[in-house]
Structures are given as C-alpha cells and as structure tokens.
Amino acid sequence: MKPESNFNSNPIAPKEMKELKRVYDQLCFFADKAQAVERLSEINETLAECHRPVTNSMRQRDFFLSSNRSTTEGEVTSLVSPSTQRRRQSLYEAEEQEKEMLQLQKEQVELQKILAEIRSRPTQHIRPQDTAAALKSLGKKATKKEVQDMMWEVDEKLDGVIDWDEFHLNFERNIRDKSGLEPAHFHHLIQFLIYDRDNNGMVSIDETMNMLYARVGREQMESTITKLFGGDDGAPIQEVGHQGGEIDFGRYWEVVVREQQKRFHESDLGKVLAEKKQKKNR
C-alpha cells in the first residue's frame, strides 16, 4: 500500500500541525527515551524545589569557618553556643544539599546527551515497542496483538514501523471520518497526547478546548467537551483536577471508542448492517 495524497479540503490548522509534529517526535523511539525522560523530569523537579542562591550559603559557611579557625575541634565543641551549633548544623545541611544538586546537575547533563543522541538518529520512526511503552506510560496495558493491530492501522508501507507521512495521513483520515469506519485506536492515542500539552498524563478542559475550537467550531467543541468531561449521557461537566477539570487516558479511551461505535451505527452502512442482522434473527 502507498500513502494517499494529501487531502485538499479542511487542512490541519498550523497550530494543530505543530502539536501533531510534537507528538510524533515524542513517540519516535519512545521506548528508548522513556526511562531517561522520566528520570530527567524527576531531576528537574528536584532542582527547581532546591534551587536557591549558592553564594549566600557559601558566604555563611566561610564566615563560620574563618571565625573558628584558631580553635581546635574540641574547643569548638565546648565553646560554641546552642544557636551556633544549630547554625553549624544548618550550614552542614546546606553543604550536603549543594553536593547533591551538583551531582544531579551532572546526571542531568548525561541524560540530556542520551536523549540528544536518540533524537539525532538519521531515521526517526515509531516501532511497536514505542507504541506499547507509550500506552503503558498512560496506564493502559495492551497485548502484543493489540499493539500490532494499532500499528497496522497506520503502517501503509507494511515495513513494521510508522514514519511521518503515515502518521500524518492517519491523523487526517480520522479527523475527517464521519462514519466511524476508519480504524482509530492509534489515532485515539495521538489525539490524547496532542491534548496533553504539559505531558502530565491527563487532559484538561482548557487544553482540549484550545485545540478543538479551531477545528470544529464552538457548538461541536462544547458537545465534545461535555461527552469527555461530563457524566454519561450528557450529564453536567464535573470540574475535577486542574484547568477546569481533568481526565486520564482510561476515561478518554472509553468515551472516544464509544462515540466512534455510535457514529458507525448511525451511518448508512451501519443501518444497513443492523437491518440485515434483524432480518437474519427473525
């Protein structure tokens, strides 16, 4: 099979295309990057929490050491006041924190080098293990066959991997599908990651509205938001979490699969098949 030519109508908006490319880059060699990305995120968070001007603690430490330089260790222990001992302990803890930060910064640089090497590989593509690892990171366990079926939906060249052209084409097909017939499990993963712009494994109302409005307009956007973030059967939106309300991949998957099945049953082909089934059961 060869990838089809680009669709002429309703091109993907530039903002959405940018996010689509971001997700593609994220999924390429995802399995190779996952551990390093997770550890780097932890390090960045720790450094952000611990960050403070090093010069202040260093200045306090140097002052303390210089003021006690002429005394012996035993004299320091016996002469210093409780407040000085507390300050000494505080300075010791500050020194240890600085050492830890330096070690984390060193590890941070090494992880960045690893990720840079992976991202600079001449051929970038998505493999079955990358799809499986991405699903796992979102809390969805998939069998080997389920992953293979998802890859098959996109792999037009049948070479076992997904390149940019195939990725782009699959996205276009699905956003234009009105019948529910287009294989869409891989697309559901892509769309969730597009919405999840801060990569926290959740999609919020704010993130979803931001991407949907330009593509489908206000009315359809509001309908989609209600289905995703409200209760079943169009119940009111429940604002749980940040940015107006958040859902995880499990909830998102449940809703979009159900809506796709509903579109199919409401399509002409779906109605014909339903009639045939009724006649057969009579």
PEFENSUL-V10029 format. One record per pair of residues at least 12 apart in sequence whose C-alpha atoms are under 10 Angstrom apart, sorted by the first residue. I is the first residue (numbers start at 1). GAP is how many residues later the second one is. D is the distance in Angstrom with one decimal. If there is no record, write none. Layout:
((I;GAP;D) (I;GAP;D))
This chain:
((1;154;8.9) (1;155;5.4) (1;156;5.7) (1;157;7.5) (2;153;9.7) (2;154;6.0) (2;155;6.2) (2;156;9.4) (2;164;9.2) (3;151;9.6) (3;152;9.2) (3;153;6.0) (3;154;7.6) (3;162;7.3) (3;163;6.5) (3;165;9.9) (3;166;7.2) (3;167;9.4) (4;152;9.2) (4;161;9.4) (4;162;9.1) (4;165;7.4) (4;166;9.9) (4;169;9.9) (5;160;9.9) (5;164;8.4) (6;159;9.7) (6;162;9.2) (6;163;7.3) (6;166;8.4) (6;167;9.8) (7;162;8.9) (7;165;7.7) (7;166;8.7) (7;169;9.6) (9;167;9.6) (10;162;9.4) (10;165;9.8) (10;166;8.6) (10;205;8.6) (11;161;8.3) (11;204;9.4) (12;156;9.9) (12;159;9.4) (12;160;7.6) (12;163;9.2) (12;202;9.5) (12;203;7.8) (13;198;9.6) (13;201;7.4) (13;202;7.3) (15;195;9.9) (15;196;8.1) (15;199;9.0) (16;178;8.1) (16;179;9.8) (16;194;9.8) (16;195;6.8) (16;196;9.1) (16;198;8.8) (16;199;8.6) (17;151;8.9) (17;177;9.8) (18;176;9.5) (19;171;9.9) (19;172;9.7) (19;174;8.8) (19;175;5.8) (19;176;8.6) (19;177;9.9) (19;178;8.1) (19;192;9.2) (20;144;10.0) (20;147;8.9) (20;148;7.9) (20;151;8.6) (20;170;7.8) (20;171;8.4) (20;173;8.8) (20;174;6.4) (20;175;10.0) (21;143;8.4) (21;146;9.3) (21;147;8.6) (21;173;9.3) (22;171;9.2) (22;172;8.0) (22;175;9.3) (23;166;9.8) (23;167;6.9) (23;168;8.9) (23;169;9.7) (23;170;6.4) (23;171;6.4) (23;172;9.9) (23;173;9.7) (23;174;9.2) (24;100;9.3) (24;101;8.3) (24;102;8.1) (24;138;9.6) (24;139;8.8) (24;140;7.2) (24;143;7.5) (24;144;8.9) (24;166;8.2) (24;169;9.6) (24;170;9.7) (25;94;8.0) (25;99;8.0) (25;100;8.5) (25;101;9.0) (25;139;9.2) (26;93;9.4) (26;100;9.4) (26;104;9.8) (26;108;9.3) (26;167;9.2) (27;97;9.5) (27;98;8.0) (27;99;6.1) (27;100;8.8) (27;103;6.4) (27;104;7.3) (27;106;9.2) (27;107;7.2) (27;135;10.0) (27;163;9.2) (27;166;9.6) (28;90;9.1) (28;91;8.2) (28;95;9.5) (28;96;5.9) (28;97;5.0) (28;98;4.6) (28;99;7.5) (28;102;7.0) (28;103;9.0) (28;133;9.8) (28;134;8.7) (28;135;8.8) (28;136;9.6) (29;89;7.4) (29;90;8.3) (29;92;9.7) (29;95;7.5) (29;96;6.8) (29;97;6.0) (29;98;7.0) (29;99;9.7) (29;100;8.3) (29;101;5.8) (29;102;9.1) (29;104;9.7) (30;88;9.6) (30;95;9.6) (30;96;7.6) (30;97;8.5) (30;98;10.0) (30;99;8.0) (30;100;4.7) (30;101;7.6) (30;102;9.2) (30;103;6.9) (30;104;6.8) (31;95;9.4) (31;96;8.7) (31;97;9.3) (31;98;6.2) (31;99;4.7) (31;100;8.1) (31;101;8.1) (31;102;5.5) (31;103;7.6) (32;82;9.6) (32;83;8.8) (32;86;7.7) (32;97;9.1) (32;98;7.9) (32;101;9.3) (33;78;9.6) (33;81;8.3) (33;82;6.4) (33;83;9.9) (33;85;7.4) (33;86;9.0) (33;97;9.3) (33;100;9.9) (34;81;9.6) (34;96;9.0) (34;99;7.7) (34;100;8.3) (34;103;8.5) (35;76;9.7) (36;72;9.5) (36;74;9.6) (36;75;6.0) (36;76;8.3) (36;78;7.7) (36;79;7.2) (37;74;7.9) (37;75;8.8) (37;77;9.8) (37;78;7.8) (38;99;9.9) (39;68;9.4) (39;69;8.7) (39;72;8.2) (40;64;9.4) (40;67;8.4) (40;68;6.2) (40;69;9.3) (40;70;9.7) (40;71;6.7) (40;72;7.9) (40;75;9.9) (41;67;9.4) (42;62;9.9) (42;66;9.8) (43;58;9.2) (43;61;6.4) (43;62;8.0) (43;64;8.3) (43;65;6.8) (44;60;8.8) (44;61;8.9) (44;64;7.9) (46;55;8.5) (46;58;8.7) (47;53;9.5) (47;54;6.6) (47;55;9.6) (47;57;7.7) (47;58;8.1) (47;61;9.9) (50;47;8.0) (50;48;9.0) (50;50;9.8) (50;51;7.8) (51;46;9.8) (51;47;9.4) (51;50;8.4) (52;46;9.7) (54;40;9.1) (54;41;9.5) (54;44;7.6) (57;33;9.4) (57;34;6.9) (57;35;9.7) (57;37;6.6) (57;38;7.8) (57;41;9.2) (58;33;8.5) (58;36;8.6) (58;37;8.0) (58;40;9.6) (60;27;9.2) (60;28;9.6) (60;31;7.4) (61;26;9.4) (61;27;8.2) (61;29;9.6) (61;30;6.1) (61;31;8.3) (61;33;9.0) (61;34;8.4) (62;29;9.8) (64;20;9.0) (64;23;8.9) (64;24;7.7) (64;27;8.9) (65;23;9.5) (68;12;9.5) (123;40;8.9) (124;37;9.7) (124;38;9.0) (124;39;7.1) (124;40;8.3) (125;35;9.9) (125;36;6.2) (125;37;5.5) (125;38;4.9) (125;39;7.3) (125;42;9.5) (126;25;9.0) (126;29;9.9) (126;34;8.9) (126;35;5.5) (126;36;5.0) (126;37;6.7) (126;38;9.0) (126;41;9.1) (127;20;9.9) (127;21;9.8) (127;24;8.1) (127;33;7.0) (127;34;4.9) (127;35;6.7) (127;36;9.4) (128;16;8.5) (128;19;6.4) (128;20;6.7) (128;21;9.8) (128;22;8.8) (128;23;6.7) (128;24;9.9) (128;32;7.6) (128;33;7.1) (128;34;8.9) (129;15;9.2) (129;18;8.4) (129;19;9.7) (129;32;10.0) (130;17;9.6) (130;31;9.8) (131;16;6.8) (131;17;9.2) (131;19;8.4) (131;20;8.0) (131;55;8.6) (131;58;9.0) (132;12;8.1) (132;14;9.1) (132;15;6.2) (132;16;9.4) (132;18;9.8) (134;55;8.6) (134;59;9.7) (135;12;9.2) (135;54;7.7) (135;114;8.9) (137;64;7.9) (137;112;9.9) (138;51;9.5) (138;54;9.9) (138;55;9.7) (138;62;9.3) (138;63;5.9) (138;64;8.5) (138;110;7.8) (138;111;6.1) (138;112;8.1) (139;62;8.7) (139;109;8.7) (139;110;7.3) (139;111;7.4) (140;109;7.7) (140;110;7.0) (140;113;9.5) (146;39;9.4) (147;38;9.5) (147;39;8.9) (148;12;8.9) (149;34;9.4) (149;36;8.6) (149;37;8.9) (150;33;8.3) (150;34;8.1) (150;35;6.0) (150;36;5.2) (150;37;8.8) (150;39;9.7) (151;34;9.2) (151;35;7.2) (152;31;9.3) (152;34;9.2) (153;13;9.6) (153;14;9.9) (153;17;7.8) (153;29;8.7) (153;30;5.9) (153;31;7.3) (153;32;7.9) (153;33;7.0) (153;34;8.9) (154;12;5.9) (154;13;6.5) (154;14;9.3) (154;15;8.1) (154;16;5.9) (154;17;9.1) (154;29;8.7) (154;30;9.2) (154;31;9.9) (154;32;7.5) (154;33;8.8) (155;12;8.3) (155;15;9.1) (156;13;9.4) (156;14;9.3) (167;19;9.4) (167;20;9.0) (167;23;9.1) (170;12;9.1) (170;13;9.0) (170;14;8.4) (170;16;8.6) (170;17;7.1) (170;20;9.9) (171;13;9.0) (171;15;9.1) (171;16;6.3) (171;17;9.5) (171;19;8.0) (171;20;8.5) (172;15;9.7) (173;14;9.4) (174;12;10.0) (174;13;7.0) (174;14;9.3) (175;12;9.0) (175;16;9.7) (175;40;9.1) (175;41;9.8) (177;83;9.6) (177;86;9.5) (178;82;9.0) (178;85;7.0) (178;86;8.3) (178;88;9.8) (178;89;8.0) (179;81;8.1) (179;82;9.1) (179;83;9.2) (179;84;5.6) (179;85;5.2) (179;86;8.4) (179;87;7.8) (179;88;5.4) (179;89;8.1) (179;90;8.3) (179;91;8.4) (180;77;9.5) (180;79;8.4) (180;80;5.0) (180;81;6.3) (180;82;7.6) (180;83;5.1) (180;84;4.4) (180;85;8.2) (180;86;8.9) (180;87;7.8) (180;90;9.2) (181;79;8.1) (181;80;8.6) (181;82;8.5) (181;83;6.3) (181;84;9.8) (181;86;9.1) (181;88;9.2) (181;89;9.2) (182;78;9.1) (182;82;9.5) (183;77;9.7) (184;72;9.4) (184;73;8.4) (184;76;8.5) (185;68;8.7) (185;71;9.3) (185;72;8.0) (188;61;9.4) (188;64;8.4) (188;65;6.9) (188;68;7.3) (188;69;8.3) (189;60;8.4) (189;63;9.5) (189;64;8.2) (191;17;9.7) (191;20;9.9) (191;61;9.9) (192;16;9.0) (192;56;9.2) (192;57;7.2) (192;60;7.5) (192;61;8.6) (193;56;9.3) (194;13;8.9) (194;14;8.7) (194;17;8.2) (195;12;5.6) (195;13;5.4) (195;14;8.8) (195;15;8.4) (195;16;6.9) (195;17;9.0) (196;12;8.1) (196;52;9.8) (196;53;9.9) (200;48;9.5) (201;45;9.8) (201;46;8.9) (201;47;6.5) (201;48;7.2) (202;39;9.5) (202;40;9.7) (202;43;9.8) (202;44;6.1) (202;45;5.6) (202;46;4.7) (202;47;6.7) (202;48;9.8) (202;49;9.9) (202;50;9.3) (203;25;9.9) (203;26;9.7) (203;38;10.0) (203;39;9.5) (203;40;9.2) (203;42;8.4) (203;43;5.4) (203;44;5.6) (203;45;6.5) (203;46;8.0) (203;49;8.5) (204;21;9.7) (204;24;9.8) (204;25;8.5) (204;35;9.5) (204;36;9.3) (204;37;8.1) (204;38;7.0) (204;39;5.8) (204;40;6.7) (204;41;5.5) (204;42;4.2) (204;43;6.5) (204;44;9.0) (205;20;6.9) (205;21;9.4) (205;23;8.8) (205;24;7.3) (205;32;9.6) (205;34;8.8) (205;36;10.0) (205;37;8.7) (205;38;6.4) (205;39;5.5) (205;40;5.7) (205;41;6.4) (205;42;8.7) (206;19;9.7) (206;36;9.0) (206;37;5.6) (206;38;6.4) (206;39;8.1) (206;40;9.0) (207;36;7.9) (207;37;9.5) (207;38;10.0) (207;39;9.4) (208;13;8.7) (208;16;9.2) (208;17;7.5) (208;20;9.6) (208;38;9.8) (209;12;6.8) (209;13;8.1) (209;15;9.2) (209;16;7.4) (212;12;8.7) (212;13;9.0) (224;31;9.8) (224;32;9.5) (224;35;9.7) (225;12;8.2) (226;12;9.3) (227;25;9.5) (227;28;7.1) (227;29;8.8) (227;32;8.8) (228;18;9.5) (228;19;7.9) (228;23;7.7) (228;24;6.4) (228;25;9.5) (228;26;9.2) (228;27;6.2) (228;28;8.0) (229;15;9.6) (229;16;7.2) (229;17;7.3) (229;18;6.8) (229;22;8.8) (229;23;8.7) (229;26;9.4) (230;15;9.6) (232;23;8.9))
